[in-house]
Amino acid sequence: MLTWLSLLFLALFSGAAYVLGQRRAVKASGGAKRVLHSLPGYYGAYAALWAGVPAALLLLLGVSFGDRVEDAMLEAQRPAVVQALDIDRQNVFFSDAQAIAQGIAPSEITYEGELKAALDVKVAEARRIDALIQYSVLGLAGVLALAGFLLAFPRLSADFRARNRVEGWVGGLLMACSIAAVLTTLGIVLSLIWESWRFFQSVSPMAFLFGTEWSPQIAMRADQVAAEGAFGAVPLFAGTFLIMMISMAVAAPVGLYSAIYLSEYASRPVRSTIKPLLEVLAGVPTVVYGFFAALTVGPLFRAGFNALGAMLIGGPLDGTGQYLMEVQNQMALVAGVVMGIMLIPFVSSLSDDIINAVPQALRDGSYAMGATKSETVKKVVLPAALPGIMAAMLLAVSRAVGETMIVTMAAGLQAKLTANPLDTVTTVTVQIVTLLTGDQEFDSPKTLSAFGLGLTLFVVTLGLNIIALRIVQKYREQYD
């Protein structure tokens, strides 16, 4: 709480530095007699940046790493009575000491005798360390803020290049954000590779990529059932591919045809009405689509296919009313259709922008040659926009491959190697969520298999994006 109040006071101090810097610049200009190098706001911004940014960075570092420093200092000296405990009890001991020091209720473990005395000592030490870290960081931040202001304020003169210095700060901020984005991506890739390498030390990559049985249940004891498990990911790849194909069979024609209509045939009032309504679908959370699939589309498809099966086989199997070809609410077809509905605005919006980017001169030239509107769309507009449309389709495929919630609620969790859209299947993303849900140990092949699946999914989606970019680069046409 004290740190966030300090950030508030620092913001107020930076605002005051901005005002003082601006006034000094105006005063240094001498009214109309002299001309400033930069606008007065740049002078104020320069003073505010030096007064606020270094101190704010120090405060944020204190918030981020202060607890770790406190843990290290508190655990540097362990009493003999604490060293006699196992490592888990020692961790609980120090956690309780910090919790009591912060006024939080400790764990249910009771401490008596020498252990209670050691706990009281560590609680007092935790309070001293916490106060030392907090006040040290606040004091240094105050010194940095004042020093930054005193460094920047005297330099403000009429000839001072304040705009260049402020733009240098902005350029540094942009570069830092770019480096952070690159390092984040690199960290994600390296973590996936490292954990996947640990997984492939236990399971052969060939068995993982080409095995046809997925049952990642690892027993805790050797006498339990399923002590080894099976990590053949082909059923997961097949389920992902099946649902993706169904979704694209829905999204691709509907999205493309709606884009053609909106860009070539619809009047402005119709376009201004239909396009926002289509794009509303893009803002609907995927869990809502999952509820729609589980509560509406699933029962509807089940009733329809069961009735069709009863009609084809001539009636129910027995007197209980159970049909020979009965299907359940959860199936690949339900998940694929609902996912396709979700992807319609994605495909439509991208295709619409690409079709609108085709120069009007091509259309006018086609009309001048006597072509009809439909012929112009089919033989001129679509061929010119085809690379972009194909890229949009591949991006939609990447989106479909990475979907989780709809598949979880509508397709089931059974890993089946099937091409029947009426069967329950599962996908790579659903299995990743299932494997990492709950209390898991990150040293068993069962949990590490999620990273193998994640790395495979990453490679597939990266490949699709690269193919989309290559298509655009190779077949893109330049127009004057």
PyMOL commands that set and color helices and strands:
alter all, ss='L'
color gray80, all
select helices_A, chain A and resi 2-29+40-74+80-83+87-101+113-155+162-202+205-210+234-265+268-283+286-313+332-356+360-368+373-401+405-410+428-435+445-475
alter helices_A, ss='H'
color red, helices_A
select strands_A, chain A and resi 214-215+230-231
alter strands_A, ss='S'
color yellow, strands_A
deselect
rebuild
show_as cartoon
